[in-house]
Amino acid sequence: MASPGAVLPAKENAAASTLSTLVGMVVVVAALYLGRQVLIPFALAVVFAFLLTPAADVLERQRFGRVPSVLAVLILAFALLAALGWGVTNQLMQIIARLPDYSVNIHHKIDAFRSPAQGGLGKATATVNQVSKELSAASETAENEKLGKGQNRQPIPVQVAAPPRSAAEYLRDMVGPLTGVLETSAIVMVLTLFILVRREDLRNRMLRLAGHSQLRLMTQAIDEASTRLGRYLWLQLAVNVGYGILFGLGIYAIGIPHALLWGVFACVLRLVPYIGTMVAAAFPMGMALAVFPGWTQAGLTFALFVVLELAIGNLIEPWLYGAHTGISSLAVLVAAIFWGMLWGPAGLILSTPLTVCLLLVGRHVPQLRFLEIILGDEPVLAPPAHFYQRLLAFDEDEARTIAEKYLKEHPLGSLYDAVFVPALRLAEQDRHMNTPDENRTRFIHQNIRELVEELQEASGNAPAEENGDSMAQAAVQAGMKIVCVPARDESDALVGAMAAQLLDRAGHDAHSLAIGPVATMLEHIEEFHPKVICVSALPPFAAGQAKSLCRQLRQRFPQVKIVVGLWEFPGGTAKAQQRLGNGCADVIGTSLEQIVSLVGERDLLPYAARSA
């Protein structure tokens, strides 16, 4: 037994580990923010490398060589992006130049939203405006009076006309805002070239950095990252480009100017989770309101947005991506906010690929497992733990929903074995640790009993074949009378009721007894004249009581076959046999479905003989 002094260092180590993890996270976030000027181009280069590697591999397999293949693909990709960016910039400048021409329509639209002057709101607005004018006039009068008395007299500033600007200054003003973009593009291009040319060398260096002891783990992580992230990026690119093309064509058909600009905006902004597509649709809608006198074009643009989103979000993306991308919806939103605050617009665009990388790191690095739990879309709680937790919270409705949802996909025996019995075992463990109070324990037992009784009524005592339950084929051997007896407490009685229900569905005449004094239960058993007695025991606390009860049953009913269910016993049936010992029971099982199957055998041979 560990001494109390040995517990304190363990707690101190756990606290130190938690503190070091928090400090490490703060340092990493600070490094991401402070090093964004270098990390953003590197992250963009990695994304481009994933996208361009397949095309470079195709050219390389045609014996063009590594460097020529990479250069050809890289030059073609960046030339395409540059041409697209030039066209978008020209159309954007045209819109800016023609904004004064759209002022009339914009004013008409604003006037249409104003309330009528005769309405209550219009009168209130007019009154507020009149009061504001009067206050302003009074303030100006007071100021003029002060100036007339010679107070606060200020000299009138004289403006000197600026000299004419040279062509070099105009060029600097135009190119200046683009300097940062051009620098970042050049860095991204150089980094992408280096990654594509030396990709195997970079992979080997990462493996060497992890050490020889982590080769298997790192190999799995790199393979999953390259496969999953590369596939996701290509599919996302295909979906976004297709969305942009369809959106641009729709805008062109509606008649809104600069369809290329709006199509590119839709393609790029769709990388921003949730709000990107809405922003992309808002721009051409605003353009339609500014250009056209009516509301038809804006309404058609909104309808186009809704149709494309419903079709692509509900049909195309699930078909291409599969069931999911591995990230929860909330994690996608939080990641977009996090990376957007750290890296700005580039962070918004890169948020999903970066989150996928973090998810993979959390999956393969034990110290960072919390990342997979926080970011992943897998169920955090297993069905039995979730079911038990909702009962602990006195939420019987959600607990019932969990059970009904599980029952739709699994047979009744699986529901009992995989959800109800583990939940009762968790309740037993907590009860013996004095964690839940008596009211919670009573609530848990009562709700599980009600669910079992409802399922009993729903089954209607029909044979297993008629109910679609293939766990037992013993209906043809009907006629065995079975009594299920609890070994220790109410939890054992509940599982015994489940066992009786399943045995009854399998074609037997099965009954379950409530918990009570052993002498009283023995008297009730004798009244039934059973052929089989099933002892229900939920380990670890009921195992000893089951062994004692089994011996008393053997003395009282020597001709009756005794079946013992040590539900979910660690180690399986073999360990359960060792725990009870030889000669205690004819049949030992660790699950309800196993007990139903074993009872269905004609001879009910003892476990030792059947194992031999």
Secondary structure, DSSP 4 states (H G I P E B T S, - for coil): ---HHHHHHHHHHHHHHHHHHHHHHHHHHHHHHHTHHHHHHHHHHHHHHHHHHHHHHHHHHTT--HHHHHHHHHHHHHHHHHHHHHHHHHHHHHHHHTGGGGHHHHHHHHHHHSPPTTSHHHHHHHHHHHHHHHHHHHHHHHHHHHHHTTTT--PPP-PPPPPPPPHHHHHHHHHGGGHHHHHHHHHHHHHHHHHHHTHHHHHHHHHHHH-GGGHHHHHHHHHHHHHHHHHHHHHHHHHHHHHHHHHHHHHHHHT-S-HHHHHHHHHHHTTSTTTHHHHHHHHHHHHHHHHSSSSHHHHHHHHHHHHHHHHIIIIIHHHHH-S--SB-HHHHHHHHHHHHHHHTHHHHHHHHHHHHHHHHHHHH-GGGHHHHHHHB-S-SS-HHHHHHHHHHTT-HHHHHHHHHHHHHHS-HHHHIIIIIHHHHHHHHHHHHTT-S-HHHHHHHHHHHHHHHHHHHHHHTT--TTTTT--S---GGG---EEEEEESSSHHHHHHHHHHHHHHHHTT-EEEE--S--HHHHHHHHHHH--SEEEEEE-TTTTHHHHHHHHHHHHHH-TTSEEEEEETT-TTHHHHHHHHH-TTS-SEEESSHHHHHHHHTSSS---HHHHH-
